[in-house]
Amino acid sequence: MKVTIIGGGGRVGSNAAFALQCAGIVSEIQILDANPEMAEGEALDLLHGASSLSDQRIYSGDYDRARDSNIYVITAGLRRKPDESRLDLINRNVDLFRKILDSIREAGHLNCAKFFIVSNPVDILTHLATETLQVPENQVLGLGTMLDTARFRSLIAQELGLAPTQVKALILGEHGDSMIPVWSSATVGGLPMAGMKSLTPNLQKTLFERTKGSGAEVIRRKGGAGWAVGATIAEVVHAIALDRQQLLPVSSRQRGKAYGIRDICLSVPTVVGRNGVIEHIEIDLWPKEMQGLQASARALKDTLAQVR
């Protein structure tokens, strides 16, 4: 399986490439960037480590060479400023994103490819991709709240002294200010967290607020996220490559099956496999969670209306 990372010379794209290389599941990784010299350098650096990691073809290239890609991972975009919300990026990133989509379309051969959007604001850009690429909607998905969910689980585990891989808890809705924590279905080792006395309402609020502010915290401390987002990108790519039928909080076009939400891209529990988005799953939510998810959809629709 061939993966082309558009924006692969940047922090997020290069970290995603390294995560894909370490796993050794995809057979081919192409690095594409507006700065060809940077793309060549990243590809060369990855290639130098190939003998210690996995047998893959790794190289830099252009849109014509990307024509036979199975998955396009789009990470290109302007970096979020420390005090800027993800949705504030929309006016600075939409024009760039549309140019990238035009370049992909001009290169052709899109029928079977999957388009995985990572650039922010990811929900809005994923929606624009579904309207622009002229491929079935199931072939377009965004990172959504995958990174938020990973942060949420890891922070819960750290606070409660638990194994991170045993903590299962979701962030749904927008990847941004209106995201919602889903405590109603949270588990550890298969057991409900709702029964844990140490997980008080105040602690729940603290953990969610820290999760919500994690992006700005990382930007403030080191300039931008990299390793964690690279790992979550690889998780989605591998779900497609291995047809895992994995339930993930990715962003995709909603058509009313989950929670009655329509005509916007946001994160709900989604089955992901070889065909991309396979199914949206509606799990029971507490009333306040349902209200939050509906509010998140409205907020995104309001923003989307501003860019048309």
C-alpha positions, -999 to 999 in steps of 0.1 A, spaced: 0 0 0 13 34 -10 8 65 12 16 100 1 20 126 28 13 161 15 31 185 38 55 157 47 83 182 52 66 198 83 66 186 119 33 167 117 39 151 83 74 140 91 63 125 125 35 107 107 60 93 82 83 81 110 54 64 128 44 46 95 80 36 90 84 22 125 52 0 120 64 -14 87 28 -20 75 26 2 44 50 -7 16 56 28 1 58 63 16 61 94 -6 70 127 10 55 157 -9 59 193 3 58 228 -11 95 230 -2 110 202 -24 143 204 -7 128 198 27 108 168 13 140 153 -1 158 158 32 130 141 52 128 112 28 166 108 29 167 109 66 140 82 68 157 61 42 189 62 62 171 44 90 154 18 68 179 -10 75 171 -8 112 133 -6 109 115 -20 79 117 -28 42 98 0 25 102 23 -5 106 59 9 111 89 -14 101 125 -21 80 133 -52 53 154 -67 16 151 -75 22 132 -108 42 106 -90 14 104 -63 -12 93 -89 -11 57 -78 -14 64 -41 -38 43 -20 -40 69 7 -33 107 6 -25 121 40 -29 159 39 -10 176 67 -1 208 49 -12 240 65 -3 272 84 6 266 120 -19 276 147 -7 305 169 -7 300 207 -38 320 215 -57 311 182 -85 286 181 -84 259 154 -115 274 137 -97 308 135 -73 291 111 -100 287 85 -95 321 68 -58 314 65 -59 278 54 -89 272 31 -73 288 0 -42 267 5 -62 236 10 -83 241 -22 -51 245 -42 -39 211 -29 -72 195 -38 -70 210 -73 -35 196 -77 -46 161 -66 -76 162 -90 -54 174 -119 -30 145 -114 -60 121 -117 -66 85 -107 -87 92 -76 -114 65 -79 -100 41 -53 -78 64 -32 -87 74 4 -82 110 14 -72 115 50 -73 151 62 -52 162 91 -48 199 84 -68 223 106 -96 232 110 -99 195 102 -137 192 102 -143 221 79 -115 210 55 -128 174 55 -162 188 45 -147 208 17 -128 178 5 -161 158 2 -175 185 -20 -144 191 -41 -128 157 -49 -159 141 -66 -153 107 -50 -176 87 -28 -179 103 6 -167 71 24 -133 77 8 -128 110 26 -122 112 64 -104 135 88 -83 130 119 -112 146 138 -109 140 176 -84 111 173 -57 132 189 -80 147 215 -91 111 224 -56 99 227 -46 128 250 -78 123 270 -70 86 276 -34 92 284 -41 120 309 -68 99 327 -43 70 330 -16 93 343 -39 109 369 -53 76 381 -21 55 379 -35 32 352 -21 16 321 -28 39 292 -37 11 268 -65 -1 291 -82 33 293 -110 37 267 -127 71 267 -139 92 238 -139 128 227 -165 135 201 -178 164 180 -155 191 167 -118 190 169 -118 223 186 -136 245 211 -169 226 211 -155 191 216 -173 170 242 -160 143 266 -180 111 267 -177 98 303 -209 77 300 -191 49 281 -156 53 295 -139 21 308 -107 8 321 -98 -28 316 -134 -33 303 -149 -20 336 -170 12 337 -152 43 351 -185 56 364 -181 34 394 -146 47 404 -148 68 435 -115 85 427 -129 99 395 -149 127 410 -169 153 389 -142 179 397 -115 156 385 -135 148 354 -138 185 346 -100 191 353 -90 162 330 -112 174 302 -101 210 305 -65 199 303 -73 177 273 -90 206 256 -60 229 262 -34 204 254 -28 217 219 -21 252 230 1 239 259 23 219 235 26 248 211 36 271 240 62 246 253 78 232 220 62 250 191 37 224 180 25 188 183 43 160 166 48 126 181 13 120 194 -4 133 163 19 111 142 9 81 162 -28 88 158 -24 94 120 -6 60 118 -35 43 137 -60 55 111 -38 46 82 -33 11 96 -70 6 102 -75 12 64 -44 -8 53 -53 -38 74 -91 -35 70 -93 -36 108 -130 -25 110 -119 -4 139 -142 19 158 -125 53 158 -136 89 164 -126 102 129 -144 131 112 -166 123 82 -197 136 64 -228 129 85 -260 118 68 -283 115 99 -276 79 109 -258 90 141 -277 113 165 -297 128 136 -267 150 125 -266 158 88 -246 177 62 -215 184 83 -183 166 91 -175 159 127 -164 130 149 -188 102 159 -179 66 166 -170 54 131 -161 19 117 -129 24 96 -115 -2 72 -103 -9 37 -131 12 21 -125 41 45 -156 51 64 -178 20 66 -204 29 92 -214 55 118 -223 39 151 -248 56 175 -239 47 212 -261 58 241 -251 92 255 -260 110 286 -284 139 279 -257 166 285 -234 147 261 -261 146 234 -268 183 239 -230 190 236 -227 170 204 -257 187 188 -242 221 198 -209 211 183 -226 203 150 -244 237 150 -211 255 157 -194 238 128 -223 246 104 -222 282 114 -185 283 106 -189 264 73 -215 290 63 -189 317 66 -165 301 40 -190 295 12 
